Structures are given as C-alpha cells and as structure tokens.
Amino acid sequence: MSSQIRTVGIIYNSRIPEALDVSTAIVNELSLEQSSWISPAENLEELREQVTSTDLVVTAGGDGTMLRAVQLTAPLKVPMVGINMGRLGFMTELQVHDALEKLPTYYNGSVRIDSHNMITARIIRGSHTSLPGEEGPFHALNDVVMSRGAVSRVVTIRTTVDGAEVASLRADGIILATATGSTGYSLAVGGPILDPLSESLVLKPVAAHVGLSASLVLAPEARVGLHLEGAQGAVLSVDGYFERPLHPGDRVEIEQSPHKARFLRAQPPSHFYSTLTRRLGFSIRGQ
C-alpha cells in the first residue's frame, strides 16, 4: 500500500451473508490488519470520528450501502470504492470475483476521483404542529422524494423553481433526483438518464393525476420548493432510507449540497455507457 492510502475502512451490508466474508478476506489477504476497520452499514453513526482519520472507504454490498456510507464520507472528502453484491450497482466499481485482485490498484494513486453532485433538503414546518420549525439539512446523493407513503390517497404538491410556480399537481409524489439518482427511482417512473457527472437535476412527478406529468431537467443552481397542500399528509424520503412525516402546510426546500461524493475509478469514463444496457437488464445485438 502506498503512503497515499494509510487507513482503509470497510463498510458492509449485513443483510447479505457473504458481505462480511468478503470484508474479512480483504483485510486478511491484502494484509490490512494494522491499518483498517470493518463495520456494518447500520452502525455508521458510531463511526463519524473514526472516518476523520480514514483515507479510503470500501463498501461491500450495493448502491444502497454506498448511499449510507456517503453520509459520512462526503462531508470529510473521503473517497470510496464499491464492491457490487447487489443487482444494478451503478455506483460500485468492482465485482466480488475480482475485488481482491483489483483493489490494490486503488492504493497506488493511478486511479482518478469522480466527484458526484449531491442535493440538500430542509423541512420548513407550517403553523399546524409543535414540531421544530425547521429540520435539516438532509443531504442526498440520489434523490429527495415527497410522496403519499403507505396511504393510498394522492397528495397535493405545489412546486416552485427559483420562486416561480411550475405546477400544482395531485399525484402519488414528486422526485428531485441528481444525475447519480437519475438511474434510480426517477428512471423507474419514466425519467431521463443523465451523465453521472452532470450537475443538472431531474424533477419528476410520480403518477400525476392532475397537473405536470413530464420530467423537467433543471440547472445545477436551481432552488426547488415542494409545498404540501390539501388535507393529506405525506412522507419525505432522502435516498430511500431516511424518512420524515410531512403535514399539510409544510414545505421542503431543496438545492445543491456543498458536499460531493467522491468515487475512485480505474475504469475509463466510457464504462458507464458501455455497461448501461447490461445493468438495466437489456441486451445489445451481437452480445
């Protein structure tokens, strides 16, 4: 290991039985016993101080594991490299079968760092509740979603961009996704795929019954307001795992985050496009 990488943290998905085995094998077979730590993704809150002295975080799981880990690594500018043990793995770099062979490449400084845009959301509560007047900021690498949650009724959302009213819609919800998140929930409901290093944002209604149904691609500096109206409550979801209840009269303000997610990449920039259809489950003629 070069002097550039001194301490390696390994974060694994405990719901995947093999993930801990892979993490332990990395430590043992790459002789990292004196310069590494291992933790399940569920224990991240306990690792904040430890990550401050970490030079590289390796994740063993899938994109969801990286979404959790980035909450610690992005504010501290610690790069990550992911081992894919999930299904799609758009953010991961390595596969399980070649991880031990290729991982040392990331120690010698010959790889590049890709910086991915993030967004930040704040909840501003209405006068209806005794909850704190403002909550956040909550940082997201993939997306921020306002939705009806488990309730079957649609929600009414008034949407503004830079203060200008864009739409008042009745829908299952609305997504604001980064370029990284454009291949996630937004894509599943018909949104566009952006280059992962783009700083543009995607605003995508979910099953709109009334109002805007098309996607909007927004400028990086856009400030989006989601105002919950009507009588139906909603849920704010950040990167698919962090949730907060919303009540009519609440609003969510979203803009660029000051943080960036940093990924070490040995693959060429074209790797995203060369593997795109395979990751989405499609085949290319002749392959």
URGI-V451901 format. One record per backbone hydrogen bond with DSSP energy under -0.5 kcal/mol. CO is the residue of the C=O (numbers start at 1). NH is the residue of the N-H. Records with the same first field share a line. If there is no record, write none. Layout:
BEGIN
CO=NH, NH
END
This chain:
BEGIN
2=5
4=6
7=55, 56
8=37
9=11, 58
10=39
11=60
12=14, 41
13=16
15=17
16=19, 20
17=21
18=22
19=23
20=24
21=25
22=26
23=27
24=28
25=29
26=30
27=32, 33
28=31
32=35
35=8
37=10
39=12
40=43
41=44
43=46
44=47
45=48
47=51
48=52
50=53
51=54
55=79
56=9
57=81
58=11
59=61, 83
60=13
61=85, 86
62=66
63=67
64=68
65=69
66=70
68=71
69=72, 73
70=74
72=76
73=77, 78
74=77
77=79
79=57
80=264
81=59
82=84, 93, 94
83=61, 85
84=96
94=84
95=98, 99
96=99
98=102
99=103
102=105
103=106
104=107, 108
105=108, 110
112=114, 265
113=115
114=116, 263
116=261
118=257
119=140
120=255
121=137, 138
122=124, 253
123=125, 135
124=251
126=129
133=125
135=123
137=139
138=121
140=119
141=181
142=178
143=239
144=176
145=147, 237
146=174
147=235
148=151
155=157, 171
156=229
157=159, 169
158=227
159=166, 167
160=225
161=164
164=161
167=159
169=157, 171
170=209, 210
171=155
172=148
173=206
174=146
175=177, 204
176=144
177=202
178=182
179=182
180=183
181=184, 186
184=188
185=189
186=189, 191
187=190
192=194
195=198
201=218
202=177, 204
203=216
204=175
205=207
206=172, 173
210=170
216=203, 218
218=201
219=222
222=224
223=162
224=254
225=160, 227
226=228, 252
227=158, 229
228=249
229=156
234=246
235=147, 237
236=244
237=145, 239
238=241, 242
241=243
242=238
244=236
246=234
247=250
250=228
251=124
252=226
253=122
254=224
255=120
259=118
260=262
261=116, 263
262=80
263=114
265=112
268=271
269=272
270=274
271=275
273=276, 277
275=279
276=280
277=282
278=281
284=287
END
